[in-house]
């Protein structure tokens, strides 16, 4: 069970794939760059559908640390952040 993601910086047109069993954490992003992000969930039964792309732009500089952030399993198929 996990997530598979496709990350595509608009400036280069190349895609980077990442995968994780616990949650998405993508490092080595460039500052002030717009990325296109698509994800899908997978289990031992197979892959789910690939999401529609969303556009996200990284901040300039180092972001502040999140305070009081937690994730809690709500059901077998969902989490609350």
C-alpha positions, -999 to 999 in steps of 0.1 A, spaced: 0 0 0 14 34 -8 15 63 -32 32 68 -65 37 104 -78 48 121 -109 65 155 -105 71 177 -135 87 211 -132 73 233 -159 107 248 -167 123 216 -178 95 194 -190 111 163 -174 92 141 -150 105 126 -117 88 96 -102 86 90 -64 70 64 -44 65 58 -7 45 35 16 39 60 43 31 93 26 46 117 0 77 136 8 95 151 -21 129 166 -16 154 186 -38 128 209 -52 139 242 -67 129 275 -52 102 296 -70 93 269 -96 59 257 -106 55 219 -106 28 197 -120 19 169 -96 -1 137 -102 -5 108 -78 -20 74 -76 -25 49 -47 -14 13 -50 -20 -19 -31 -12 -55 -36 -44 -57 -57 -30 -31 -82 -29 6 -90 -56 31 -86 -63 58 -113 -38 86 -118 -51 119 -105 -56 150 -126 -26 172 -124 -24 201 -100 0 230 -103 20 240 -72 46 266 -69 75 263 -44 82 292 -21 114 313 -21 137 305 8 132 280 35 96 275 48 89 276 85 85 243 104 50 231 108 36 231 143 10 208 157 8 188 125 -5 152 128 -21 125 107 -47 101 121 -63 71 104 -101 78 100 -111 47 82 -93 19 64 -93 41 33 -87 76 46 -66 98 69 -73 131 86 -45 157 85 
